[in-house]
Amino acid sequence: MEHADHLSTAGHWFHPVEPSADAQIRLFLLPHAGSGAIIYRDWAGLLPPHIAAQAVTLPGRHNRRTEPTHTDWEPLLDALYEAVLDELDDRPFAFFGHCLGAQLAFRLTQRMERDGGPAPVLLGASGWSPVGFFEPTPEQVHMPEEELVGWIRKLGSFPAEIYENPETLALVVPALRADLSVAAQFRDDGDGVTCPLATYGGAADPLQEAPDAMTHWAARSPRYLGHREYSGGHFYIDHHAPAVTADFAHHLTRALTAAAA
């Protein structure tokens, strides 16, 4: 269930609203479809103090539940882009995203690099690849709720406990449907990023349709840092957060050193 201290304040994109002033590098965490900052609730305690983590909550969920959800790719990317730019200070920053969060982090990084302004020093992509991963169709997005819930349950697209709580499920489904609509509009253009890139995934992820899907990331950055695979399915990240944060913190520390050079 949700806990208020794990969620962004109403109207705010980021939790915590104010990052640690003592940290040397900032990390923006983007969640999977249908969720928000709560999926990264343990990360602040797992990351070293020189890394200030802020998790994103999109409109239409958790403490932003009264706000309209985005159902189109470009308006959501535009809004998130502006939110990140407004949030930045003079410290270097990085992105880490899981599933839809990885899609958004990838496109945000590309846009920031293209625009020539502030850009992340590191990108982490988890539970998704631009090649070989499940892509929802418009027909699936608009299927009746009972069918939608049964379909996403079969896919393993959400933690099992969500389906056992009707109240939580009623809150999740509208945001999930909106996010699936967004994800259905993603089109891979074959482009990559210039910053270092690290990827992560579950060995038995049912959304990974091609066995070699994660290998395609190697061509998307001249400074690809490799792929880490863990036991479990799409939500492997819930069980392996200590290992994932330790590995990504190692990369972040190296990126911080490079940015300061």
C-alpha positions in Angstrom: 0.0 0.0 0.0 1.0 3.6 -0.4 2.7 5.6 2.3 2.5 9.4 2.3 6.2 9.8 3.2 7.2 7.9 0.1 5.2 10.0 -2.4 5.6 13.3 -4.1 3.7 16.3 -2.7 0.6 17.2 -4.6 1.5 19.1 -7.7 5.2 18.2 -7.5 7.0 16.0 -10.0 9.8 14.9 -7.6 10.1 13.2 -4.2 11.7 14.5 -2.1 10.7 17.9 -3.2 14.1 19.3 -2.0 17.2 17.2 -2.8 20.0 16.9 -0.3 22.1 20.1 -0.3 25.2 18.1 0.7 25.1 15.7 -2.2 27.5 16.1 -5.1 25.4 14.5 -7.9 21.7 14.2 -8.5 19.8 11.2 -9.7 16.3 11.4 -11.2 14.4 8.1 -11.0 11.6 7.3 -13.4 9.1 4.6 -12.6 7.3 1.9 -14.6 3.9 2.3 -16.2 1.1 2.9 -13.7 3.2 3.8 -10.7 5.1 6.7 -9.2 7.9 7.6 -6.8 6.8 4.8 -4.4 8.7 2.1 -6.4 12.0 3.7 -5.4 11.0 4.1 -1.8 14.1 2.2 -0.5 16.7 3.8 -2.8 17.6 6.8 -0.8 18.7 4.6 2.1 20.7 2.3 -0.3 22.6 5.0 -2.2 25.7 6.7 -0.7 25.2 10.3 0.7 27.0 12.0 -2.1 24.1 11.0 -4.4 20.8 12.9 -4.1 18.0 10.7 -5.5 14.6 12.2 -6.5 11.9 9.9 -7.8 9.4 11.1 -10.4 5.6 10.9 -10.0 3.7 11.6 -13.2 0.3 13.4 -13.1 -2.7 11.2 -12.3 -1.3 8.9 -9.6 -0.5 8.9 -5.9 -0.6 12.4 -4.5 -1.1 13.8 -8.0 -4.1 11.7 -8.5 -6.5 14.6 -9.2 -4.4 15.9 -12.0 -5.2 14.7 -15.6 -3.0 11.9 -16.9 -1.0 12.2 -20.1 -2.1 9.8 -22.8 0.1 11.1 -25.6 3.9 10.7 -25.8 5.0 14.1 -26.9 3.0 16.2 -24.4 4.3 14.0 -21.6 7.9 14.2 -22.7 7.6 18.0 -23.1 6.1 18.4 -19.6 8.7 16.1 -18.0 11.5 17.9 -19.9 10.4 21.3 -18.6 10.0 19.9 -15.1 13.5 18.5 -15.0 15.0 21.8 -16.4 13.2 23.8 -13.8 14.5 21.5 -11.1 18.2 21.5 -12.0 20.9 23.4 -10.2 24.7 23.6 -10.9 25.3 20.0 -9.9 25.8 17.1 -12.4 22.8 14.8 -12.7 21.8 11.4 -14.1 18.7 9.4 -15.1 17.6 5.9 -14.2 14.3 4.5 -15.5 12.5 1.2 -15.3 10.2 0.0 -18.1 8.2 3.1 -19.3 10.6 5.1 -17.1 13.5 3.8 -19.2 11.8 4.9 -22.4 11.2 8.4 -21.0 14.8 8.6 -19.6 16.2 7.5 -22.9 14.2 10.1 -24.9 14.9 12.8 -22.3 18.6 12.2 -22.6 18.5 12.3 -26.3 16.6 15.6 -26.3 18.8 17.3 -23.7 21.9 16.3 -25.7 20.4 17.5 -28.9 19.4 20.8 -27.4 22.9 21.5 -26.2 22.0 22.6 -22.7 22.2 20.6 -19.5 22.4 16.9 -20.1 22.9 13.8 -17.9 26.3 12.5 -17.2 24.9 8.9 -17.0 21.8 7.0 -18.1 20.5 3.8 -16.5 17.9 1.8 -18.4 16.1 -1.1 -16.7 13.4 -3.6 -17.8 13.2 -2.3 -21.4 15.1 -2.1 -24.7 14.2 -0.2 -27.9 14.5 -3.6 -29.7 12.9 -6.9 -28.7 10.6 -5.8 -25.9 6.8 -5.9 -25.7 5.0 -3.0 -27.4 1.4 -2.4 -26.4 -1.1 -1.8 -29.3 -3.9 0.8 -29.3 -6.4 -2.1 -29.2 -4.9 -3.5 -26.0 -4.9 0.0 -24.4 -8.6 0.3 -24.9 -9.8 -3.2 -24.0 -12.5 -3.5 -21.2 -11.1 -3.2 -17.7 -11.7 -6.9 -16.8 -9.8 -8.0 -19.9 -7.1 -5.4 -19.4 -6.5 -6.6 -15.8 -6.4 -10.2 -16.9 -4.1 -9.4 -19.7 -1.5 -7.4 -17.7 -1.7 -10.0 -14.9 -0.7 -12.7 -17.4 2.1 -10.6 -18.8 3.4 -10.0 -15.3 3.2 -6.3 -15.9 2.5 -5.4 -12.2 3.4 -6.8 -8.8 1.1 -9.7 -7.8 -0.2 -8.0 -4.6 -1.8 -5.2 -6.7 -4.4 -7.6 -8.1 -5.4 -8.8 -4.6 -6.5 -5.4 -3.4 -9.6 -4.0 -5.3 -9.1 -0.5 -4.0 -5.5 -0.3 -5.1 -6.3 -1.9 -8.4 -9.0 0.8 -9.0 -6.4 3.5 -8.5 -3.8 1.8 -10.6 -5.8 0.9 -13.7 -6.5 4.4 -15.1 -2.9 5.5 -14.7 -1.7 2.2 -16.2 -4.0 2.6 -19.2 -2.8 6.1 -19.8 0.8 5.0 -19.6 0.2 2.1 -21.9 -1.3 4.6 -24.4 1.9 6.6 -24.1 4.2 3.5 -24.5 2.2 2.4 -27.6 3.3 5.6 -29.3 7.0 5.1 -28.9 8.8 4.6 -32.2 12.5 3.6 -32.2 14.5 5.6 -34.7 17.7 3.8 -34.1 19.4 6.7 -32.5 21.4 6.6 -29.2 23.0 8.9 -26.7 26.5 10.1 -26.2 26.7 9.8 -22.4 27.7 6.6 -20.6 24.8 4.1 -20.5 24.3 1.1 -18.1 21.5 -1.4 -18.5 19.7 -3.8 -16.1 17.1 -6.6 -16.4 15.4 -9.7 -15.1 16.5 -13.0 -16.5 12.8 -14.2 -16.8 11.2 -10.9 -17.8 8.0 -11.9 -19.7 8.0 -8.5 -21.4 11.3 -9.3 -23.1 10.2 -10.9 -26.3 13.6 -11.5 -28.0 16.3 -13.3 -26.0 18.9 -10.9 -27.3 16.9 -7.7 -26.6 19.2 -6.1 -24.1 22.3 -6.7 -26.3 20.9 -4.0 -28.7 21.8 -1.3 -26.1 25.5 -1.7 -26.9 25.1 0.2 -30.1 23.2 3.0 -28.5 26.1 4.7 -26.7 29.8 5.0 -27.5 30.4 4.6 -23.8 28.2 1.6 -23.1 29.0 0.3 -19.6 27.4 -3.1 -20.0 24.4 -5.0 -18.9 23.6 -6.6 -15.5 21.1 -9.4 -15.3 19.4 -10.6 -12.1 17.1 -13.5 -11.3 13.4 -12.7 -11.5 10.8 -11.3 -13.9 9.9 -7.8 -14.8 9.9 -6.7 -11.2 13.3 -8.2 -10.4 14.2 -4.6 -9.3 12.1 -4.9 -6.2 14.2 -7.9 -4.9 17.6 -6.8 -6.2 17.5 -3.1 -5.3 20.7 -3.3 -3.1 22.7 -4.9 -6.0 21.3 -2.5 -8.6 21.9 0.6 -6.5 25.4 -0.5 -5.6 26.3 -1.1 -9.3 24.7 2.2 -10.5 26.2 4.2 -7.6 29.7 2.9 -8.7 29.0 4.2 -12.2 27.7 7.5 -10.8 30.8 8.0 -8.7 32.9 7.5 -11.8 30.7 9.9 -13.7 31.0 12.5 -11.0 34.8 12.2 -11.1 34.8 12.7 -14.9 32.4 15.7 -14.7 34.8 17.3 -12.1 37.9 16.8 -14.3 
